[in-house]
Structure formats: structure tokens, C-alpha cells
Amino acid sequence: MFQKKKPAHKVRLEIDFQPKISRWFIFRFLWIIPVIIPLAIYAAWFWLLSFVHFFYMLLLGERSESIFRKQLAFINFGFRWQAYLKYYTNERPVILPWHV
């Protein structure tokens, strides 16, 4: 009455065995250390700008254009680096976006 359905397509993955690899290959996770430090600094600076901008708006009742432009520059900087690191573009972005 009830029959098991067989899968329509089978997927087969074949990977060649490599008996010798570099001993340094086991330390491949260590690249995260030099990446985390600049990202933490970037996040702390953006948080500080957001915090200052919030109290600026709270106390004065208006937005600061210069702080807004700095925040926008940091967001654009992050998007440019993401595009570069994901191979969407070959153009490497500038190191720091202080020239806004």
C-alpha cells in the first residue's frame, strides 16, 4: 500500500585524498586574530559616534551633519571592504576614511 519513494537524483561527492599537507595548515584559524582587532576598533568608533549623535539630538533637538557624514563614511567604508573581500571588485579601498 505505502511504498517508499526512491530519490530522483543522487549526489556523489568525490574528493581526492592528500596524504601530505603542510603542518601549518592546522593553524589556518589564526587569521581571525589580525582581523578581529581592526573590526573591534571600527565597531567601537562607530558606536561612540552613534552615542554622541544620539545625545546631540536629544539635547539640541536637531541632527549634526558632520557626525552624520562621519557615520555614513564608516558605513560606506565597510561596504567597500566587503565588496573587495568578496571579489566583487578588484579595486582595493583606501585604508581609513578620515577625509570626509
C-alpha positions in Angstrom: 0.0 0.0 0.0 2.6 2.6 1.1 5.8 2.3 -0.8 9.0 4.2 -0.1 9.8 6.7 -2.8 13.3 6.5 -4.1 15.2 9.8 -4.5 15.0 11.1 -8.0 18.7 12.1 -8.2 21.7 11.0 -6.2 24.5 13.4 -5.5 28.0 12.0 -5.3 30.9 14.0 -3.9 34.4 12.9 -4.7 37.4 14.4 -3.0 41.0 13.2 -3.6 42.9 12.1 -0.5 46.0 14.1 0.1 48.4 12.1 2.2 50.8 15.0 2.8 49.8 18.5 3.7 51.6 21.4 5.3 51.9 21.3 9.1 50.9 24.9 9.1 47.5 24.0 7.7 46.2 23.2 11.2 46.8 26.9 12.2 44.6 28.3 9.4 42.1 29.6 12.0 44.7 32.1 13.3 43.9 34.6 10.5 41.0 35.7 12.6 43.2 37.4 15.2 44.5 40.2 13.0 41.0 40.6 11.5 39.2 40.9 14.8 41.3 43.7 16.3 40.6 46.3 13.5 36.9 45.2 13.4 36.6 45.8 17.1 38.2 49.2 16.8 35.9 50.1 13.9 32.8 48.9 15.8 33.8 50.9 19.0 34.4 54.1 17.0 31.1 53.7 15.2 29.3 53.0 18.5 30.9 56.1 20.0 29.8 58.3 17.1 26.3 56.9 17.4 26.2 57.5 21.1 27.4 61.1 20.8 25.0 61.8 17.9 22.1 60.4 20.0 22.8 62.8 22.9 23.4 65.6 20.4 19.9 65.1 19.0 18.4 64.6 22.5 19.8 67.8 23.9 19.7 70.2 20.9 16.7 68.7 19.0 18.5 68.6 15.6 20.9 66.3 13.8 24.6 67.1 13.3 25.5 66.9 9.7 29.2 66.4 10.4 28.6 63.4 12.7 26.1 62.0 10.2 28.6 62.3 7.4 31.3 60.5 9.5 28.8 57.7 10.2 28.0 57.5 6.5 31.7 57.4 5.6 32.2 54.5 8.0 29.2 52.5 6.6 30.5 53.2 3.0 34.0 52.1 4.0 32.6 48.8 5.4 30.7 48.1 2.2 33.7 48.9 0.0 35.8 46.4 2.0 33.2 43.8 1.9 32.9 44.1 -1.8 36.7 43.9 -2.1 37.0 40.9 0.2 34.1 39.0 -1.6 35.8 39.6 -5.0 33.0 41.8 -6.3 35.6 44.4 -7.3 39.4 44.4 -7.9 39.8 48.0 -6.6 41.2 48.0 -3.1 39.6 50.7 -0.8 41.6 53.3 1.0 42.9 52.4 4.5 41.0 54.9 6.6 38.0 57.1 5.6 39.1 60.2 7.5 38.9 62.5 4.5 35.1 63.2 4.6 
